[in-house]
Amino acid sequence: MSTTPPSHQHRPRVDLPDWMRNPEPPRRTLGRRLSDLVDGVPALAATRRRLWAWRGRTRFSERHPVVSAIASFVVVAVVATALVVGTLYLFHKIRQHEI
């Protein structure tokens, strides 16, 4: 008795339709034309690469999650308190018939 696994059985070749074997070339849309223009001008291409590098940076909230969480909590608490105090002040003015 042999301990070798059975050989791989190949499936028959699949005949793809013509539109899958020879797809149409991509359409020349406005975006592709602008992209080709940017790639053709070295200064614009360098600017595009710098923009991509800038977008790929890590954000402050990703580098310092605890500091960001504490700062955002403080900001939300201050804004919520200001909104509540402002609403109470307006209600007070309305009850005193000053508004």
PEBEL-V955915 format. One record per residue. N is the residue number from 1. PSI is psi in degrees with one decimal (999 if undefined). OMEGA is omega in radians with two decimals (999 if undefined). BURIAL is # if it has 16 or more other ideal C-beta (glycine too) atoms within 10 Angstrom, else .. Layout:
BEGIN
[[N,PSI,OMEGA,BURIAL] [N,PSI,OMEGA,BURIAL]]
END
This chain:
BEGIN
[[1,133.1,-3.08,.] [2,142.5,3.13,.] [3,2.7,-3.14,.] [4,141.3,3.13,.] [5,158.1,3.14,.] [6,149.3,3.14,.] [7,156.1,-3.11,.] [8,130.8,3.10,.] [9,119.9,3.13,.] [10,137.8,3.08,.] [11,155.4,3.11,.] [12,153.4,-3.13,.] [13,137.9,3.13,.] [14,127.5,3.09,.] [15,113.4,-3.14,.] [16,151.5,3.06,.] [17,160.1,-3.06,.] [18,-37.3,-3.10,.] [19,-20.8,3.08,.] [20,-32.8,3.13,.] [21,-35.6,-3.12,.] [22,77.4,-3.11,.] [23,159.1,3.10,.] [24,152.0,3.06,.] [25,154.3,-3.14,.] [26,146.3,-3.13,.] [27,150.6,3.12,.] [28,79.3,-3.13,.] [29,170.6,3.12,.] [30,-39.2,3.13,.] [31,-41.1,3.11,.] [32,-38.0,3.11,.] [33,-43.6,3.11,.] [34,-38.7,3.12,.] [35,-41.2,3.09,.] [36,-37.9,3.10,.] [37,-44.8,3.13,.] [38,-41.9,3.13,.] [39,-26.2,-3.12,.] [40,-23.7,-3.12,.] [41,115.9,-3.05,.] [42,-38.4,-3.12,.] [43,-40.7,3.12,.] [44,-37.8,3.11,.] [45,-40.1,3.11,.] [46,-39.0,3.09,.] [47,-40.5,3.11,.] [48,-42.8,3.12,.] [49,-39.2,3.09,.] [50,-39.3,3.10,.] [51,-42.1,3.11,.] [52,-40.9,3.12,.] [53,-38.4,3.13,.] [54,-39.7,3.12,.] [55,-28.5,-3.11,.] [56,1.5,-3.11,.] [57,163.4,3.05,.] [58,138.4,-3.10,.] [59,160.2,-3.13,.] [60,-39.2,-3.10,.] [61,-24.3,3.08,.] [62,-33.3,3.14,.] [63,-35.8,-3.07,.] [64,74.8,-3.05,.] [65,-33.8,-3.11,.] [66,-45.0,3.13,.] [67,-41.0,3.13,.] [68,-40.4,-3.14,.] [69,-43.5,-3.14,.] [70,-44.5,-3.14,.] [71,-42.4,3.14,.] [72,-35.8,3.09,.] [73,-44.1,-3.14,.] [74,-44.0,-3.14,.] [75,-45.6,-3.13,.] [76,-41.0,3.14,.] [77,-42.2,-3.13,.] [78,-44.9,-3.13,.] [79,-43.0,3.13,.] [80,-41.4,3.11,.] [81,-43.0,3.13,.] [82,-40.5,3.12,.] [83,-42.5,-3.14,.] [84,-45.3,-3.14,.] [85,-40.9,3.10,.] [86,-40.0,3.11,.] [87,-43.8,3.10,.] [88,-38.3,3.10,.] [89,-43.6,3.11,.] [90,-42.1,3.09,.] [91,-39.6,3.11,.] [92,-45.0,3.13,.] [93,-37.5,3.13,.] [94,-41.8,3.13,.] [95,-29.7,3.11,.] [96,2.7,-3.13,.] [97,35.5,3.08,.] [98,-11.6,3.09,.] [99,999,999,.]]
END
